[in-house]
């Protein structure tokens, strides 16, 4: 069991209290297990993308969703990607992760 100490804000008057938290499951920070455990934890994200026929590429904790579409089919392609991103957001929330909207970008490339 791992024990960590946190500072907790008790009120809006900036009163802080030290509290002890007992962690019953974790991966030690900096361990070689960290990246592997994250990959296992996030593996279901591929199923979310596959449900929308959207390709997925991941490196560490960065994920890219991409797909190809024809010029005359851009509306349905954009809708499919939008629905996939909505489901990814739901999956992220359900799995206690955070989708950083400040780092989320869309690249639209076409001829």
Secondary structure, DSSP 8 states (H G I E B T S, - for coil): -EEEEEEEE-STT--EEEEEEEESS---TT-THHHHHHHHHTTTHHHHHHHTT-EEEEETTEEEEE----GGGHHHHHHHHHHHHHHHHHHHHHTT----GGG--------
